[in-house]
């Protein structure tokens, strides 16, 4: 069953460069949906995080982001993933981490930082580190895997 799921996911990811890009834009979707919650449009403060209108949507953003990072990690850790797809995914993940991290810094300096920006930026930066690390590790192991199979 796991091999079927991996093969289906691999076919989905390998066949389209646009899918990798759209998967990397998932944190922007989390950010956009977070803007619909009034509590996440407030300026961050220590007292503000203890209120339900802020805490529950932040928790939902975190859980959705963690699930997304898990799928990204499994994609990068899969030894069947082509090296080119790993490089492209790592580049897009790093780029989005820089963009959302820059947005958080820019909005903080400008005085208009809201809660909705924080979790997607953290999740995207974490994804950039994890995906890049796994892409390097996976690409380095591919020649070893082929040598061990070939004898």
Rosetta constraint file for C-alpha pairs under 8 A:
AtomPair CA 1 CA 5 HARMONIC 6.38 0.50
AtomPair CA 2 CA 6 HARMONIC 6.12 0.50
AtomPair CA 3 CA 7 HARMONIC 6.01 0.50
AtomPair CA 4 CA 8 HARMONIC 6.10 0.50
AtomPair CA 5 CA 9 HARMONIC 6.08 0.50
AtomPair CA 6 CA 10 HARMONIC 5.85 0.50
AtomPair CA 7 CA 11 HARMONIC 6.10 0.50
AtomPair CA 8 CA 12 HARMONIC 6.26 0.50
AtomPair CA 9 CA 13 HARMONIC 6.17 0.50
AtomPair CA 10 CA 14 HARMONIC 5.78 0.50
AtomPair CA 10 CA 75 HARMONIC 7.95 0.50
AtomPair CA 10 CA 80 HARMONIC 7.69 0.50
AtomPair CA 10 CA 81 HARMONIC 6.75 0.50
AtomPair CA 11 CA 15 HARMONIC 5.88 0.50
AtomPair CA 12 CA 16 HARMONIC 7.01 0.50
AtomPair CA 12 CA 19 HARMONIC 7.78 0.50
AtomPair CA 13 CA 17 HARMONIC 7.58 0.50
AtomPair CA 13 CA 19 HARMONIC 6.35 0.50
AtomPair CA 13 CA 20 HARMONIC 6.58 0.50
AtomPair CA 13 CA 85 HARMONIC 7.91 0.50
AtomPair CA 14 CA 81 HARMONIC 7.76 0.50
AtomPair CA 14 CA 82 HARMONIC 7.62 0.50
AtomPair CA 14 CA 85 HARMONIC 6.77 0.50
AtomPair CA 16 CA 20 HARMONIC 7.18 0.50
AtomPair CA 17 CA 21 HARMONIC 6.64 0.50
AtomPair CA 18 CA 22 HARMONIC 6.00 0.50
AtomPair CA 19 CA 23 HARMONIC 5.94 0.50
AtomPair CA 20 CA 24 HARMONIC 6.23 0.50
AtomPair CA 20 CA 88 HARMONIC 7.75 0.50
AtomPair CA 20 CA 89 HARMONIC 6.12 0.50
AtomPair CA 20 CA 92 HARMONIC 7.89 0.50
AtomPair CA 21 CA 25 HARMONIC 6.41 0.50
AtomPair CA 21 CA 89 HARMONIC 7.59 0.50
AtomPair CA 21 CA 92 HARMONIC 6.61 0.50
AtomPair CA 22 CA 26 HARMONIC 6.72 0.50
AtomPair CA 24 CA 89 HARMONIC 7.81 0.50
AtomPair CA 24 CA 92 HARMONIC 6.48 0.50
AtomPair CA 24 CA 93 HARMONIC 5.95 0.50
AtomPair CA 24 CA 96 HARMONIC 6.98 0.50
AtomPair CA 25 CA 29 HARMONIC 6.72 0.50
AtomPair CA 25 CA 96 HARMONIC 7.50 0.50
AtomPair CA 26 CA 30 HARMONIC 6.37 0.50
AtomPair CA 26 CA 68 HARMONIC 7.87 0.50
AtomPair CA 27 CA 31 HARMONIC 6.07 0.50
AtomPair CA 27 CA 65 HARMONIC 7.09 0.50
AtomPair CA 27 CA 120 HARMONIC 5.06 0.50
AtomPair CA 27 CA 121 HARMONIC 7.49 0.50
AtomPair CA 27 CA 123 HARMONIC 7.48 0.50
AtomPair CA 27 CA 124 HARMONIC 6.56 0.50
AtomPair CA 28 CA 32 HARMONIC 6.02 0.50
AtomPair CA 28 CA 120 HARMONIC 7.07 0.50
AtomPair CA 29 CA 33 HARMONIC 6.06 0.50
AtomPair CA 30 CA 34 HARMONIC 6.04 0.50
AtomPair CA 30 CA 61 HARMONIC 6.47 0.50
AtomPair CA 30 CA 64 HARMONIC 7.85 0.50
AtomPair CA 30 CA 65 HARMONIC 7.60 0.50
AtomPair CA 30 CA 120 HARMONIC 6.45 0.50
AtomPair CA 31 CA 35 HARMONIC 6.51 0.50
AtomPair CA 31 CA 116 HARMONIC 5.60 0.50
AtomPair CA 31 CA 117 HARMONIC 5.96 0.50
AtomPair CA 31 CA 120 HARMONIC 5.97 0.50
AtomPair CA 32 CA 36 HARMONIC 7.34 0.50
AtomPair CA 32 CA 116 HARMONIC 7.92 0.50
AtomPair CA 33 CA 37 HARMONIC 7.69 0.50
AtomPair CA 34 CA 40 HARMONIC 6.24 0.50
AtomPair CA 34 CA 57 HARMONIC 7.12 0.50
AtomPair CA 34 CA 61 HARMONIC 7.34 0.50
AtomPair CA 34 CA 116 HARMONIC 5.17 0.50
AtomPair CA 35 CA 40 HARMONIC 6.24 0.50
AtomPair CA 35 CA 41 HARMONIC 6.02 0.50
AtomPair CA 35 CA 116 HARMONIC 6.02 0.50
AtomPair CA 36 CA 40 HARMONIC 7.91 0.50
AtomPair CA 37 CA 41 HARMONIC 6.85 0.50
AtomPair CA 37 CA 53 HARMONIC 7.81 0.50
AtomPair CA 37 CA 57 HARMONIC 7.19 0.50
AtomPair CA 38 CA 42 HARMONIC 7.14 0.50
AtomPair CA 38 CA 53 HARMONIC 7.29 0.50
AtomPair CA 39 CA 53 HARMONIC 4.73 0.50
AtomPair CA 39 CA 54 HARMONIC 4.56 0.50
AtomPair CA 39 CA 57 HARMONIC 7.79 0.50
AtomPair CA 39 CA 115 HARMONIC 7.78 0.50
AtomPair CA 40 CA 53 HARMONIC 7.63 0.50
AtomPair CA 40 CA 54 HARMONIC 5.69 0.50
AtomPair CA 40 CA 57 HARMONIC 7.17 0.50
AtomPair CA 40 CA 58 HARMONIC 7.49 0.50
AtomPair CA 40 CA 114 HARMONIC 6.31 0.50
AtomPair CA 40 CA 115 HARMONIC 4.66 0.50
AtomPair CA 40 CA 116 HARMONIC 4.91 0.50
AtomPair CA 41 CA 114 HARMONIC 5.21 0.50
AtomPair CA 41 CA 115 HARMONIC 6.13 0.50
AtomPair CA 41 CA 116 HARMONIC 6.39 0.50
AtomPair CA 42 CA 114 HARMONIC 5.30 0.50
AtomPair CA 42 CA 115 HARMONIC 6.25 0.50
AtomPair CA 43 CA 112 HARMONIC 7.10 0.50
AtomPair CA 43 CA 113 HARMONIC 5.94 0.50
AtomPair CA 43 CA 114 HARMONIC 4.65 0.50
AtomPair CA 43 CA 115 HARMONIC 6.34 0.50
AtomPair CA 44 CA 48 HARMONIC 6.46 0.50
AtomPair CA 44 CA 49 HARMONIC 7.36 0.50
AtomPair CA 44 CA 113 HARMONIC 7.23 0.50
AtomPair CA 44 CA 114 HARMONIC 5.99 0.50
AtomPair CA 44 CA 115 HARMONIC 5.59 0.50
AtomPair CA 45 CA 49 HARMONIC 6.54 0.50
AtomPair CA 46 CA 50 HARMONIC 7.30 0.50
AtomPair CA 47 CA 51 HARMONIC 7.52 0.50
AtomPair CA 48 CA 54 HARMONIC 6.86 0.50
AtomPair CA 49 CA 54 HARMONIC 5.77 0.50
AtomPair CA 49 CA 55 HARMONIC 5.65 0.50
AtomPair CA 50 CA 54 HARMONIC 7.37 0.50
AtomPair CA 50 CA 55 HARMONIC 6.35 0.50
AtomPair CA 51 CA 55 HARMONIC 5.95 0.50
AtomPair CA 52 CA 56 HARMONIC 5.75 0.50
AtomPair CA 53 CA 57 HARMONIC 7.01 0.50
AtomPair CA 54 CA 58 HARMONIC 6.15 0.50
AtomPair CA 54 CA 115 HARMONIC 7.75 0.50
AtomPair CA 55 CA 59 HARMONIC 6.07 0.50
AtomPair CA 56 CA 60 HARMONIC 6.26 0.50
AtomPair CA 57 CA 61 HARMONIC 6.07 0.50
AtomPair CA 58 CA 62 HARMONIC 6.09 0.50
AtomPair CA 58 CA 115 HARMONIC 7.71 0.50
AtomPair CA 58 CA 116 HARMONIC 7.60 0.50
AtomPair CA 58 CA 119 HARMONIC 7.16 0.50
AtomPair CA 59 CA 63 HARMONIC 6.17 0.50
AtomPair CA 60 CA 64 HARMONIC 6.11 0.50
AtomPair CA 61 CA 65 HARMONIC 5.95 0.50
AtomPair CA 61 CA 119 HARMONIC 6.59 0.50
AtomPair CA 61 CA 120 HARMONIC 7.43 0.50
AtomPair CA 62 CA 66 HARMONIC 5.97 0.50
AtomPair CA 62 CA 119 HARMONIC 6.20 0.50
AtomPair CA 62 CA 120 HARMONIC 7.91 0.50
AtomPair CA 62 CA 123 HARMONIC 7.78 0.50
AtomPair CA 63 CA 67 HARMONIC 6.22 0.50
AtomPair CA 64 CA 68 HARMONIC 6.25 0.50
AtomPair CA 65 CA 69 HARMONIC 6.17 0.50
AtomPair CA 65 CA 119 HARMONIC 7.79 0.50
AtomPair CA 65 CA 120 HARMONIC 6.95 0.50
AtomPair CA 65 CA 123 HARMONIC 5.95 0.50
AtomPair CA 66 CA 70 HARMONIC 6.12 0.50
AtomPair CA 66 CA 123 HARMONIC 7.12 0.50
AtomPair CA 67 CA 71 HARMONIC 6.40 0.50
AtomPair CA 68 CA 72 HARMONIC 6.23 0.50
AtomPair CA 69 CA 73 HARMONIC 5.95 0.50
AtomPair CA 69 CA 123 HARMONIC 7.20 0.50
AtomPair CA 69 CA 126 HARMONIC 7.92 0.50
AtomPair CA 69 CA 127 HARMONIC 5.77 0.50
AtomPair CA 70 CA 74 HARMONIC 6.19 0.50
AtomPair CA 71 CA 75 HARMONIC 6.18 0.50
AtomPair CA 72 CA 76 HARMONIC 6.31 0.50
AtomPair CA 72 CA 127 HARMONIC 7.31 0.50
AtomPair CA 72 CA 131 HARMONIC 6.91 0.50
AtomPair CA 73 CA 77 HARMONIC 5.94 0.50
AtomPair CA 73 CA 127 HARMONIC 7.69 0.50
AtomPair CA 73 CA 130 HARMONIC 6.65 0.50
AtomPair CA 73 CA 131 HARMONIC 6.02 0.50
AtomPair CA 73 CA 134 HARMONIC 7.37 0.50
AtomPair CA 74 CA 78 HARMONIC 5.98 0.50
AtomPair CA 75 CA 81 HARMONIC 7.04 0.50
AtomPair CA 76 CA 81 HARMONIC 6.99 0.50
AtomPair CA 76 CA 86 HARMONIC 6.23 0.50
AtomPair CA 76 CA 131 HARMONIC 5.93 0.50
AtomPair CA 76 CA 134 HARMONIC 5.57 0.50
AtomPair CA 76 CA 135 HARMONIC 5.65 0.50
AtomPair CA 76 CA 138 HARMONIC 7.27 0.50
AtomPair CA 77 CA 134 HARMONIC 5.68 0.50
AtomPair CA 77 CA 135 HARMONIC 7.27 0.50
AtomPair CA 77 CA 138 HARMONIC 6.36 0.50
AtomPair CA 78 CA 138 HARMONIC 7.62 0.50
AtomPair CA 79 CA 138 HARMONIC 6.32 0.50
AtomPair CA 79 CA 142 HARMONIC 7.13 0.50
AtomPair CA 81 CA 85 HARMONIC 6.79 0.50
AtomPair CA 81 CA 86 HARMONIC 6.89 0.50
AtomPair CA 82 CA 86 HARMONIC 6.44 0.50
AtomPair CA 83 CA 87 HARMONIC 6.22 0.50
AtomPair CA 83 CA 135 HARMONIC 7.64 0.50
AtomPair CA 83 CA 138 HARMONIC 7.95 0.50
AtomPair CA 83 CA 139 HARMONIC 5.78 0.50
AtomPair CA 84 CA 88 HARMONIC 6.18 0.50
AtomPair CA 85 CA 89 HARMONIC 5.97 0.50
AtomPair CA 86 CA 90 HARMONIC 6.01 0.50
AtomPair CA 86 CA 135 HARMONIC 5.28 0.50
AtomPair CA 86 CA 139 HARMONIC 7.81 0.50
AtomPair CA 87 CA 91 HARMONIC 6.10 0.50
AtomPair CA 87 CA 135 HARMONIC 6.66 0.50
AtomPair CA 88 CA 92 HARMONIC 6.18 0.50
AtomPair CA 89 CA 93 HARMONIC 5.98 0.50
AtomPair CA 89 CA 131 HARMONIC 7.46 0.50
AtomPair CA 90 CA 94 HARMONIC 6.09 0.50
AtomPair CA 90 CA 128 HARMONIC 6.48 0.50
AtomPair CA 90 CA 131 HARMONIC 5.54 0.50
AtomPair CA 90 CA 132 HARMONIC 4.93 0.50
AtomPair CA 90 CA 135 HARMONIC 6.74 0.50
AtomPair CA 91 CA 95 HARMONIC 6.06 0.50
AtomPair CA 91 CA 132 HARMONIC 7.83 0.50
AtomPair CA 92 CA 96 HARMONIC 6.09 0.50
AtomPair CA 93 CA 97 HARMONIC 6.14 0.50
AtomPair CA 93 CA 124 HARMONIC 6.93 0.50
AtomPair CA 93 CA 125 HARMONIC 7.81 0.50
AtomPair CA 93 CA 127 HARMONIC 6.45 0.50
AtomPair CA 93 CA 128 HARMONIC 4.72 0.50
AtomPair CA 93 CA 131 HARMONIC 7.24 0.50
AtomPair CA 93 CA 132 HARMONIC 8.00 0.50
AtomPair CA 94 CA 98 HARMONIC 6.27 0.50
AtomPair CA 94 CA 124 HARMONIC 7.98 0.50
AtomPair CA 94 CA 125 HARMONIC 7.11 0.50
AtomPair CA 94 CA 127 HARMONIC 7.89 0.50
AtomPair CA 94 CA 128 HARMONIC 4.58 0.50
AtomPair CA 94 CA 129 HARMONIC 7.52 0.50
AtomPair CA 94 CA 132 HARMONIC 7.72 0.50
AtomPair CA 95 CA 99 HARMONIC 6.22 0.50
AtomPair CA 96 CA 100 HARMONIC 6.03 0.50
AtomPair CA 96 CA 124 HARMONIC 6.63 0.50
AtomPair CA 96 CA 125 HARMONIC 7.81 0.50
AtomPair CA 96 CA 128 HARMONIC 7.98 0.50
AtomPair CA 97 CA 101 HARMONIC 5.74 0.50
AtomPair CA 97 CA 121 HARMONIC 6.59 0.50
AtomPair CA 97 CA 124 HARMONIC 4.93 0.50
AtomPair CA 97 CA 125 HARMONIC 4.44 0.50
AtomPair CA 97 CA 126 HARMONIC 7.99 0.50
AtomPair CA 97 CA 127 HARMONIC 7.81 0.50
AtomPair CA 97 CA 128 HARMONIC 6.20 0.50
AtomPair CA 98 CA 102 HARMONIC 5.79 0.50
AtomPair CA 98 CA 125 HARMONIC 7.42 0.50
AtomPair CA 99 CA 103 HARMONIC 6.13 0.50
AtomPair CA 100 CA 104 HARMONIC 6.27 0.50
AtomPair CA 100 CA 117 HARMONIC 7.82 0.50
AtomPair CA 100 CA 120 HARMONIC 7.52 0.50
AtomPair CA 100 CA 121 HARMONIC 5.04 0.50
AtomPair CA 100 CA 124 HARMONIC 7.41 0.50
AtomPair CA 101 CA 105 HARMONIC 6.36 0.50
AtomPair CA 101 CA 121 HARMONIC 5.46 0.50
AtomPair CA 101 CA 122 HARMONIC 7.66 0.50
AtomPair CA 101 CA 125 HARMONIC 7.27 0.50
AtomPair CA 102 CA 106 HARMONIC 5.91 0.50
AtomPair CA 103 CA 107 HARMONIC 5.92 0.50
AtomPair CA 103 CA 117 HARMONIC 7.91 0.50
AtomPair CA 104 CA 108 HARMONIC 5.97 0.50
AtomPair CA 104 CA 113 HARMONIC 6.62 0.50
AtomPair CA 104 CA 117 HARMONIC 6.33 0.50
AtomPair CA 104 CA 118 HARMONIC 6.85 0.50
AtomPair CA 104 CA 121 HARMONIC 7.18 0.50
AtomPair CA 105 CA 109 HARMONIC 6.12 0.50
AtomPair CA 106 CA 110 HARMONIC 6.00 0.50
AtomPair CA 107 CA 111 HARMONIC 5.93 0.50
AtomPair CA 107 CA 112 HARMONIC 5.08 0.50
AtomPair CA 107 CA 113 HARMONIC 4.64 0.50
AtomPair CA 108 CA 112 HARMONIC 6.15 0.50
AtomPair CA 108 CA 113 HARMONIC 4.87 0.50
AtomPair CA 113 CA 117 HARMONIC 7.14 0.50
AtomPair CA 114 CA 118 HARMONIC 7.50 0.50
AtomPair CA 115 CA 119 HARMONIC 7.72 0.50
AtomPair CA 116 CA 120 HARMONIC 7.53 0.50
AtomPair CA 117 CA 121 HARMONIC 6.25 0.50
AtomPair CA 118 CA 122 HARMONIC 6.28 0.50
AtomPair CA 119 CA 123 HARMONIC 6.02 0.50
AtomPair CA 120 CA 124 HARMONIC 5.98 0.50
AtomPair CA 121 CA 125 HARMONIC 6.14 0.50
AtomPair CA 122 CA 126 HARMONIC 6.13 0.50
AtomPair CA 123 CA 127 HARMONIC 6.07 0.50
AtomPair CA 124 CA 128 HARMONIC 6.19 0.50
AtomPair CA 125 CA 129 HARMONIC 6.48 0.50
AtomPair CA 126 CA 130 HARMONIC 6.15 0.50
AtomPair CA 127 CA 131 HARMONIC 5.68 0.50
AtomPair CA 128 CA 132 HARMONIC 5.84 0.50
AtomPair CA 129 CA 133 HARMONIC 6.04 0.50
AtomPair CA 130 CA 134 HARMONIC 6.08 0.50
AtomPair CA 131 CA 135 HARMONIC 5.85 0.50
AtomPair CA 132 CA 136 HARMONIC 6.21 0.50
AtomPair CA 133 CA 137 HARMONIC 6.17 0.50
AtomPair CA 134 CA 138 HARMONIC 5.71 0.50
AtomPair CA 135 CA 139 HARMONIC 5.88 0.50
AtomPair CA 136 CA 140 HARMONIC 6.04 0.50
AtomPair CA 137 CA 141 HARMONIC 6.22 0.50
AtomPair CA 138 CA 142 HARMONIC 6.30 0.50
AtomPair CA 139 CA 143 HARMONIC 7.87 0.50
AtomPair CA 140 CA 144 HARMONIC 7.72 0.50
AtomPair CA 141 CA 145 HARMONIC 6.15 0.50
AtomPair CA 142 CA 146 HARMONIC 6.30 0.50
AtomPair CA 143 CA 147 HARMONIC 6.21 0.50
AtomPair CA 144 CA 148 HARMONIC 6.21 0.50
AtomPair CA 145 CA 149 HARMONIC 6.27 0.50
AtomPair CA 146 CA 150 HARMONIC 5.95 0.50
AtomPair CA 147 CA 151 HARMONIC 6.03 0.50
